[in-house]
Amino acid sequence: MHHTAGSTRAARLGRFASLSVLLLAATTASTGQHEHMLKIMNSGEHTIIEAHISGVDRDTWGPDLLGDNATIAPGETEQFTIREGCAEDIKLIFKHSIVRVSRNFDTCTYDLRSSY
């Protein structure tokens, strides 16, 4: 079988394009691994009435993860799915409007234990 320089070059480009698509697919799949679980433990004496999470690069807080009328009572733990990166700012609001903020918290490695 006789290949011309053009057909050999085209075959190489075709293999390169296939490899690029596979690498892109692998990269896309690995970025989906940022979804992880975070536990928030209330080790204090007062109820947590709101929990907000925001990426460290954002200027606003995300919605209340607890939702309407949900709380984390003293001694209780709640678990949340985080769909972003690992570095997050976390704001907890306790009864009596006491606010605790943890900045640049590594949600991939640690769970949050908070008290008031």
C-alpha positions in Angstrom: 0.0 0.0 0.0 1.4 3.4 -1.0 0.8 6.5 1.2 1.4 10.0 0.0 2.9 12.6 2.3 -0.6 14.3 2.4 -2.4 11.1 3.4 0.2 10.3 6.1 -0.1 13.8 7.5 -3.9 13.6 7.5 -3.7 10.3 9.3 -1.5 11.8 12.0 -3.8 14.8 12.4 -6.7 12.5 12.7 -5.0 10.5 15.5 -4.0 13.8 17.2 -7.6 15.1 17.0 -8.9 11.8 18.5 -6.3 12.0 21.3 -7.3 15.7 22.0 -11.0 14.7 22.3 -10.1 11.9 24.7 -8.0 14.3 26.8 -10.7 16.8 26.8 -13.2 14.2 27.9 -10.9 13.0 30.7 -10.4 16.6 31.9 -14.1 17.3 31.8 -14.8 14.2 33.8 -12.2 15.0 36.4 -13.6 18.6 36.9 -16.9 16.9 37.8 -15.2 15.5 40.9 -15.5 18.8 42.7 -18.9 17.7 43.9 -18.4 16.6 47.5 -20.1 16.5 50.8 -19.7 18.9 53.7 -20.9 18.3 57.2 -21.7 21.2 59.5 -21.8 20.2 63.1 -23.3 22.4 65.8 -21.2 21.9 68.9 -22.6 24.9 70.7 -25.6 25.7 72.9 -27.6 27.7 70.3 -29.5 26.7 67.2 -28.1 27.5 63.7 -30.9 29.1 61.7 -29.1 29.8 58.4 -26.1 28.4 56.6 -24.6 30.2 53.5 -21.7 29.1 51.3 -19.9 31.2 48.7 -16.8 30.7 46.6 -13.9 32.7 48.0 -13.8 34.8 44.9 -17.5 36.0 45.2 -18.8 39.1 46.7 -22.2 37.8 47.7 -23.4 34.9 49.8 -25.3 31.9 48.3 -28.8 31.0 49.4 -29.6 29.6 52.8 -28.7 25.9 52.5 -31.1 25.0 55.4 -34.1 26.3 53.5 -37.4 27.4 55.1 -37.9 26.6 58.8 -34.9 24.1 58.9 -32.3 24.5 61.6 -29.3 22.7 63.1 -29.9 22.2 66.8 -27.2 22.0 69.3 -25.4 18.6 69.0 -26.8 17.9 65.5 -25.0 17.6 62.2 -26.3 18.3 58.7 -24.7 17.3 55.4 -24.7 19.3 52.2 -23.6 18.7 48.7 -21.0 21.2 47.4 -20.9 21.5 43.7 -18.0 23.9 43.3 -14.3 23.9 44.3 -12.9 23.2 47.7 -12.1 26.8 48.9 -15.3 28.3 50.3 -16.5 31.0 52.6 -19.1 29.8 55.1 -21.5 32.0 57.1 -23.6 30.5 59.9 -26.3 32.5 61.6 -27.4 31.4 65.0 -30.5 32.4 66.9 -30.3 35.9 68.3 -28.6 37.0 65.0 -25.1 35.9 66.1 -23.0 35.4 62.9 -19.9 33.1 62.5 -17.9 33.3 59.3 -15.2 30.9 58.2 -13.1 32.3 55.3 -11.3 30.2 52.7 -12.5 27.0 54.3 -11.3 23.7 52.6 -14.6 21.9 52.2 -12.9 19.0 50.4 -10.7 18.1 53.4 -12.6 19.2 56.5 -16.0 19.3 58.0 -17.1 22.4 59.9 -17.7 22.4 63.6 -19.1 25.6 64.9 -20.4 26.8 68.2 -22.1 29.7 70.0 
